[in-house]
Amino acid sequence: MFSSRKEKADKAADKGRSTEPSPRGSEKSPRSNTMASKLVAALPFGNMSDAIERGRVETEAQSARAEINNKRDAADSSIPFAALDSANAWSDRKSQAEDHEKAISARRMNVRRDPTEKRLEKYMEGMADRMPGGKETAEKMKPVTPILAILIKGLFYFARYSSMAFDALWKVWMMLPKTLAMVVYGVGLCFFGGTFVVAIAGMEAFYAAGWRRAYYSALYVYDESRQVGYALELDDYEDADKDGIADVDQITSDMLVQRKTLLAFTTVKKPDELQTAFANVWAAYLAVLATLKFQFARTTAFAIAMAQSLQFLFLKIFGPPLSYLLPEKMHHWVPVIIDTVVNVIALFVAWFIQQVISAVVSGLRGGMLASRATLSFTNDRGWSNIDETTSLIDETAGLLLAAAGIYFQLANGFVIPFPFILIIWPVVVVEWYLRWQVTFA
């Protein structure tokens, strides 16, 4: 389809060049054409049609593999924990959450608890007693314990409300028709394909490789974690002596940590199945990581080569002043610190270059995906009657959307603007973790 359109466009251009006079300044055109060809050659593709066609082929190939794997797994009744994704299972989760909230609300009315900061300090003291150094470590941590407690509380509420926003978006996503979901995904590729290059590639690899086994296992881990969380929260409002004060607030920090640890282990009724579920999820993660390592091998090689090249120079320049600042007993840490800093610098530089390339590729791919899905949606609803094999509307709209997405990413320096960062910050964490794993693990 694309080749025929390209041939027609080339013929029309040749005809126009043969009949129209040369514009003013045509004597500079050979030089400008040479410079332009060099710039184009520096891009991942020689021309736009090749970029669009390659993106279409890759998308269709991934969709075909995913469809085959999904049909195979859907027909396989032997996949562990498959029943956890049924409508009854999700209904049970909702009922359990409602019952738990009612039970907690009833206990809150009759049981008084210490402030959150004080409770966190107690947990941290109990954990510090079990760290190397014991009581000495706990005493050293006391001055910073209140500050850490406030930070942990802030992170807890931040994660809680971000999770609520993510759940709301997920419900909207699940209600969308398939074609509209592809429109949203295509737009996401246009505007965030370079920012989340590894996370998106990992998600696509996970989906294409057959995601059901790992997904069902993750549901089992989620259910067990949810039951442990329910048990721990109910225990927070346990008042066995009926004095109106929570029992956990009347015991020492050491006893508190021991009590919570024992409760968590006893709540899990089938640890062997939990172990199997963890193994399935871990195997899927390793498979995705291996795929990413192969896919971004060039970026990884560039980052490692840069780190090795700069390590000696940085050690020679920053080694003496760092040795002067650190105590003599910590001088053996100087090479490790410098090596870590060099690796971080190499990671940022190499992946920034990869981001620029991926922004162009994913922008073109996402633009075409979104425009064609939109055209399919409007045709299915009877709002339009356009044949994408003969019309240039989908290509035009796709290229305009791609240009907007590429400009958005480059203009923002691949930084997620506010307030979107409040919702998708977990994806940012996953992205950088995967980059480090792919590059240096």
C-alpha positions as CSV (number, residue, x, y, z in Angstrom):
1,M,0.0,0.0,0.0
2,F,2.7,2.4,1.0
3,S,5.0,1.5,-1.8
4,S,2.3,2.2,-4.5
5,R,1.6,5.6,-3.0
6,K,5.2,6.4,-2.8
7,E,5.7,5.4,-6.5
8,K,2.8,7.7,-7.5
9,A,4.2,10.6,-5.5
10,D,7.7,10.1,-7.0
11,K,6.2,10.1,-10.6
12,A,4.3,13.3,-9.9
13,A,7.4,14.9,-8.4
14,D,9.4,13.9,-11.5
15,K,6.8,15.3,-13.8
16,G,6.7,18.5,-11.9
17,R,10.4,18.9,-12.0
18,S,10.5,18.3,-15.7
19,T,7.8,20.9,-16.6
20,E,8.5,23.7,-14.0
21,P,11.4,26.1,-14.2
22,S,14.1,26.0,-11.5
23,P,13.6,28.3,-8.6
24,R,15.9,31.2,-7.8
25,G,19.0,30.1,-5.9
26,S,18.9,26.7,-7.6
27,E,22.7,26.8,-7.9
28,K,22.9,26.1,-4.2
29,S,20.6,23.1,-4.3
30,P,23.3,20.4,-4.9
31,R,25.1,21.5,-1.7
32,S,21.8,21.8,0.3
33,N,20.7,18.4,-1.0
34,T,24.0,16.8,0.1
35,M,23.6,18.3,3.6
36,A,20.0,17.2,3.8
37,S,20.9,13.7,2.7
38,K,23.5,13.5,5.4
39,L,21.0,14.7,8.0
40,V,18.4,12.2,6.8
41,A,21.0,9.4,6.8
42,A,21.7,10.1,10.5
43,L,18.1,9.3,11.3
44,P,17.0,5.7,12.0
45,F,15.2,5.6,8.6
46,G,16.1,6.8,5.1
47,N,12.6,8.2,4.4
48,M,9.3,8.6,6.1
49,S,7.5,5.8,4.2
50,D,10.1,3.2,5.4
51,A,9.5,4.4,9.0
52,I,5.7,4.2,8.7
53,E,5.9,0.8,7.0
54,R,8.3,-0.7,9.5
55,G,6.2,0.5,12.4
56,R,3.1,-1.0,10.8
57,V,4.8,-4.3,10.2
58,E,6.2,-4.5,13.8
59,T,2.8,-3.6,15.3
60,E,1.0,-6.2,13.2
61,A,3.6,-8.9,13.9
62,Q,3.4,-8.2,17.7
63,S,-0.4,-8.3,17.6
64,A,-0.3,-11.6,15.7
65,R,2.0,-13.2,18.2
66,A,0.0,-11.9,21.1
67,E,-3.2,-13.2,19.5
68,I,-1.8,-16.7,19.0
69,N,-0.5,-16.8,22.6
70,N,-3.7,-15.5,24.1
71,K,-5.8,-18.1,22.2
72,R,-3.4,-20.8,23.3
73,D,-3.4,-19.7,27.0
74,A,-7.2,-19.1,27.0
75,A,-7.8,-22.6,26.0
76,D,-5.4,-24.1,28.5
77,S,-7.3,-24.9,31.6
78,S,-4.1,-26.2,33.4
79,I,-2.7,-22.7,33.9
80,P,-2.5,-22.2,37.7
81,F,-4.7,-19.6,39.4
82,A,-6.8,-19.0,36.3
83,A,-10.0,-18.9,38.3
84,L,-8.8,-15.7,40.1
85,D,-9.6,-13.6,37.1
86,S,-13.3,-14.7,36.9
87,A,-16.2,-12.3,37.5
88,N,-17.0,-14.1,40.8
89,A,-13.4,-13.6,42.0
90,W,-13.5,-9.9,41.4
91,S,-16.9,-9.7,43.0
92,D,-15.6,-11.5,46.1
93,R,-12.7,-9.0,46.3
94,K,-15.1,-6.1,46.3
95,S,-17.2,-7.7,49.0
96,Q,-14.2,-8.5,51.1
97,A,-13.0,-4.9,50.8
98,E,-16.4,-3.5,51.8
99,D,-16.6,-5.9,54.8
100,H,-13.2,-5.0,55.9
101,E,-13.9,-1.3,55.8
102,K,-17.0,-1.8,57.9
103,A,-15.1,-3.8,60.5
104,I,-12.4,-1.2,60.7
105,S,-14.9,1.7,61.0
106,A,-16.7,-0.2,63.9
107,R,-13.4,-0.7,65.8
108,R,-12.3,2.9,65.3
109,M,-15.3,4.1,67.2
110,N,-14.3,2.2,70.3
111,V,-10.5,2.1,70.2
112,R,-8.1,5.0,70.6
113,R,-4.8,4.9,68.7
114,D,-1.5,6.8,69.0
115,P,-0.7,9.5,66.3
116,T,0.6,8.1,63.0
117,E,4.1,9.6,63.5
118,K,4.4,8.0,66.9
119,R,3.4,4.6,65.6
120,L,5.9,4.9,62.7
121,E,8.6,5.8,65.2
122,K,7.8,2.7,67.2
123,Y,8.0,0.5,64.2
124,M,11.4,2.0,63.2
125,E,12.8,1.6,66.7
126,G,11.8,-2.1,66.7
127,M,13.4,-2.6,63.2
128,A,16.5,-0.8,64.3
129,D,16.9,-3.1,67.2
130,R,17.2,-6.0,64.8
131,M,19.7,-4.3,62.5
132,P,23.5,-4.8,62.9
133,G,24.6,-2.9,66.0
134,G,21.3,-3.5,67.9
135,K,20.6,-0.9,70.6
136,E,23.6,1.2,69.4
137,T,22.0,1.6,65.9
138,A,18.6,2.4,67.4
139,E,20.2,5.2,69.5
140,K,21.9,6.7,66.5
141,M,18.6,6.6,64.5
142,K,16.6,8.4,67.2
143,P,17.4,12.0,66.2
144,V,16.3,11.4,62.6
145,T,13.4,9.0,63.4
146,P,10.7,11.8,63.6
147,I,11.8,13.2,60.2
148,L,11.8,9.8,58.6
149,A,8.4,9.1,60.1
150,I,6.9,12.3,58.5
151,L,8.5,11.4,55.2
152,I,7.1,7.9,55.3
153,K,3.7,9.2,56.2
154,G,3.8,11.6,53.2
155,L,4.9,8.9,50.8
156,F,2.1,6.6,52.1
157,Y,-0.6,9.1,51.4
158,F,1.0,10.1,48.1
159,A,1.0,6.5,47.0
160,R,-2.5,6.0,48.3
161,Y,-4.1,8.8,46.4
162,S,-2.0,8.0,43.3
163,S,-3.3,4.4,43.5
164,M,-6.9,5.7,43.7
165,A,-6.3,7.9,40.6
166,F,-4.7,4.9,38.8
167,D,-7.6,2.6,39.7
168,A,-10.1,5.2,38.3
169,L,-8.2,5.4,35.0
170,W,-7.9,1.7,34.8
171,K,-11.7,1.3,35.1
172,V,-12.2,3.9,32.3
173,W,-9.6,2.0,30.2
174,M,-11.5,-1.3,30.7
175,M,-14.8,0.2,29.6
176,L,-13.4,1.6,26.4
177,P,-14.1,-0.3,23.1
178,K,-11.1,-2.0,21.6
179,T,-10.7,0.5,18.8
180,L,-10.8,3.5,21.2
181,A,-8.3,1.7,23.5
182,M,-6.0,1.5,20.5
183,V,-6.5,5.2,19.9
184,V,-5.4,5.9,23.4
185,Y,-2.5,3.6,23.2
186,G,-1.4,5.2,19.9
187,V,-1.6,8.7,21.4
188,G,0.4,7.5,24.4
189,L,3.1,6.2,22.1
190,C,3.2,9.6,20.3
191,F,3.6,11.7,23.4
192,F,5.4,9.3,25.8
193,G,7.1,6.7,23.6
194,G,10.5,8.2,24.1
195,T,10.0,8.9,27.8
196,F,9.0,5.4,28.6
197,V,10.9,3.6,25.9
198,V,11.9,0.6,28.1
199,A,8.6,0.3,30.0
200,I,6.6,0.3,26.8
201,A,8.9,-2.2,25.1
202,G,8.7,-4.4,28.2
203,M,4.9,-4.3,28.3
204,E,4.7,-5.2,24.7
205,A,7.2,-8.1,25.1
206,F,5.2,-9.3,28.2
207,Y,1.9,-9.2,26.3
208,A,3.3,-10.9,23.1
209,A,5.0,-13.7,25.1
210,G,1.8,-14.8,26.7
211,W,0.9,-12.8,29.8
212,R,-1.8,-14.9,31.4
213,R,0.3,-17.3,33.5
214,A,2.2,-14.4,35.1
215,Y,-1.0,-12.3,35.4
216,Y,-2.9,-15.0,37.2
217,S,0.1,-15.7,39.5
218,A,0.3,-11.9,40.2
219,L,-3.4,-12.0,41.2
220,Y,-2.7,-14.7,43.7
221,V,0.2,-12.7,45.2
222,Y,-2.1,-9.7,45.3
223,D,-4.9,-11.6,47.1
224,E,-2.5,-13.0,49.7
225,S,-0.9,-9.6,50.2
226,R,-4.4,-8.1,50.6
227,Q,-5.4,-10.7,53.2
228,V,-2.1,-9.9,55.1
229,G,-2.9,-6.2,55.0
230,Y,-6.4,-6.7,56.3
231,A,-5.1,-8.8,59.2
232,L,-2.5,-6.3,60.1
233,E,-4.9,-3.4,60.0
234,L,-7.5,-5.3,62.1
235,D,-4.8,-6.1,64.6
236,D,-4.0,-2.4,64.9
237,Y,-7.4,-1.9,66.5
238,E,-7.4,-5.0,68.6
239,D,-8.4,-4.3,72.2
240,A,-8.3,-7.6,74.1
241,D,-8.5,-6.0,77.6
242,K,-11.3,-3.6,76.7
243,D,-9.6,-0.5,78.1
244,G,-10.3,1.6,75.0
245,I,-6.6,1.7,73.9
246,A,-5.2,-0.4,71.1
247,D,-3.1,-3.3,72.4
248,V,-0.3,-2.5,69.8
249,D,0.1,0.9,71.4
250,Q,0.7,-0.7,74.9
251,I,3.6,-3.0,74.0
252,T,7.3,-2.3,73.4
253,S,8.7,-1.7,69.9
254,D,10.5,-5.0,69.9
255,M,7.3,-6.9,70.8
256,L,5.4,-4.9,68.1
257,V,7.7,-6.0,65.3
258,Q,7.6,-9.6,66.5
259,R,3.8,-9.6,66.8
260,K,3.3,-8.2,63.3
261,T,5.8,-10.5,61.7
262,L,4.2,-13.6,63.2
263,L,0.8,-12.4,62.2
264,A,1.9,-11.9,58.6
265,F,3.3,-15.4,58.3
266,T,0.3,-17.1,60.0
267,T,-2.1,-15.3,57.7
268,V,-0.7,-17.0,54.6
269,K,-2.3,-20.4,54.6
270,K,-0.7,-21.9,51.5
271,P,2.9,-20.8,51.4
272,D,3.7,-23.4,48.7
273,E,1.2,-21.9,46.3
274,L,2.5,-18.4,47.1
275,Q,6.0,-19.7,46.3
276,T,4.8,-21.0,42.9
277,A,3.1,-17.7,42.1
278,F,6.2,-15.8,42.9
279,A,8.2,-18.2,40.7
280,N,5.9,-17.6,37.8
281,V,6.0,-13.9,38.1
282,W,9.8,-13.9,38.4
283,A,10.2,-16.2,35.4
284,A,8.1,-13.7,33.3
285,Y,10.2,-10.8,34.5
286,L,13.4,-12.6,33.6
287,A,12.0,-13.4,30.1
288,V,11.0,-9.7,29.6
289,L,14.4,-8.6,30.8
290,A,16.2,-10.9,28.4
291,T,14.1,-9.5,25.5
292,L,14.9,-5.9,26.6
293,K,18.6,-6.7,26.8
294,F,18.6,-8.0,23.2
295,Q,16.4,-5.1,22.0
296,F,18.6,-2.4,23.5
297,A,22.0,-4.1,23.2
298,R,23.4,-1.2,21.2
299,T,22.4,1.3,23.9
300,T,23.8,-1.0,26.6
301,A,27.1,-1.4,24.8
302,F,27.4,2.4,24.3
303,A,26.7,3.1,28.0
304,I,29.2,0.4,29.2
305,A,31.9,1.7,26.7
306,M,31.4,5.3,27.9
307,A,31.6,4.3,31.6
308,Q,34.8,2.3,31.0
309,S,36.3,5.2,29.0
310,L,35.5,7.8,31.6
311,Q,36.3,5.8,34.8
312,F,40.1,6.3,34.8
313,L,39.7,10.0,33.9
314,F,37.2,10.6,36.7
315,L,39.3,8.6,39.2
316,K,42.3,10.7,38.4
317,I,40.5,14.1,38.6
318,F,38.1,13.4,41.5
319,G,39.9,10.7,43.4
320,P,42.4,13.0,45.4
321,P,39.8,15.5,46.5
322,L,37.3,12.8,47.5
323,S,40.0,11.0,49.4
324,Y,40.7,14.3,51.2
325,L,37.1,14.7,52.2
326,L,36.5,11.2,53.4
327,P,38.1,9.7,56.5
328,E,41.1,7.5,56.0
329,K,39.2,4.4,56.9
330,M,36.8,5.0,54.0
331,H,39.4,5.6,51.3
332,H,38.8,2.1,49.8
333,W,35.3,3.4,49.0
334,V,36.6,6.1,46.6
335,P,36.8,3.9,43.5
336,V,33.4,2.4,44.2
337,I,31.8,5.8,44.5
338,I,33.4,7.2,41.4
339,D,32.5,4.1,39.4
340,T,28.9,4.4,40.5
341,V,28.8,8.1,39.5
342,V,30.3,7.3,36.1
343,N,27.8,4.6,35.5
344,V,25.0,6.9,36.3
345,I,26.3,9.6,33.9
346,A,26.8,7.0,31.1
347,L,23.3,5.7,31.8
348,F,21.8,9.2,31.4
349,V,23.7,10.0,28.2
350,A,23.2,6.7,26.4
351,W,19.5,6.5,27.2
352,F,18.9,10.2,26.3
353,I,20.2,9.4,22.8
354,Q,18.0,6.3,22.7
355,Q,15.1,8.4,23.9
356,V,15.5,10.8,20.9
357,I,15.5,7.9,18.5
358,S,12.6,6.1,20.1
359,A,10.6,9.4,20.3
360,V,10.8,9.6,16.5
361,V,10.1,5.9,15.9
362,S,7.3,5.6,18.4
363,G,5.8,8.9,17.3
364,L,5.4,7.7,13.8
365,R,4.2,4.3,14.9
366,G,1.7,5.7,17.4
367,G,0.4,8.3,15.1
368,M,-0.5,5.8,12.4
369,L,-1.9,3.4,15.0
370,A,-4.2,6.1,16.5
371,S,-5.3,7.5,13.1
372,R,-6.2,4.1,11.7
373,A,-8.0,3.0,14.9
374,T,-9.9,6.3,14.8
375,L,-10.9,5.7,11.2
376,S,-11.9,2.2,11.9
377,F,-14.0,3.4,14.9
378,T,-15.9,6.0,12.9
379,N,-16.5,3.6,10.0
380,D,-17.9,1.0,12.4
381,R,-20.2,3.5,13.9
382,G,-21.4,4.7,10.5
383,W,-20.0,8.2,11.1
384,S,-17.8,7.9,8.0
385,N,-17.2,5.7,5.0
386,I,-13.5,6.0,4.2
387,D,-11.4,3.3,2.7
388,E,-7.9,3.5,4.2
389,T,-6.4,1.6,1.3
390,T,-7.2,4.5,-1.1
391,S,-7.4,7.5,1.2
392,L,-4.5,9.5,2.5
393,I,-6.5,10.9,5.5
394,D,-5.1,8.3,7.9
395,E,-1.5,8.9,6.8
396,T,-1.9,12.7,7.0
397,A,-3.6,12.7,10.4
398,G,-1.0,10.1,11.7
399,L,1.9,12.2,10.6
400,L,0.5,15.4,12.1
401,L,-0.1,13.6,15.4
402,A,3.4,12.1,15.2
403,A,4.9,15.5,14.7
404,A,3.0,16.9,17.7
405,G,4.0,14.0,19.9
406,I,7.7,14.2,18.9
407,Y,7.8,18.0,19.4
408,F,6.0,17.6,22.8
409,Q,8.7,15.1,24.0
410,L,11.7,17.1,22.7
411,A,10.3,20.4,24.0
412,N,9.8,19.0,27.5
413,G,13.1,17.2,27.5
414,F,11.3,13.9,28.1
415,V,10.1,15.2,31.5
416,I,6.5,14.5,32.5
417,P,4.7,17.8,33.1
418,F,2.6,18.5,36.1
419,P,0.0,17.1,37.0
420,F,0.5,14.0,34.9
421,I,3.6,13.0,37.0
422,L,1.3,12.6,40.1
423,I,-0.6,9.8,38.3
424,I,2.1,8.0,36.4
425,W,5.1,8.3,38.8
426,P,5.1,4.5,39.4
427,V,5.8,4.1,35.7
428,V,8.7,6.5,35.9
429,V,10.2,4.4,38.7
430,V,9.7,1.2,36.7
431,E,11.2,2.8,33.6
432,W,14.5,3.9,35.4
433,Y,14.7,0.6,37.2
434,L,14.4,-1.4,34.0
435,R,17.0,0.9,32.3
436,W,19.5,0.2,35.1
437,Q,18.8,-3.6,34.9
438,V,19.1,-3.6,31.1
439,T,22.3,-1.6,31.1
440,F,24.3,-2.8,34.1
441,A,22.6,-5.9,35.6
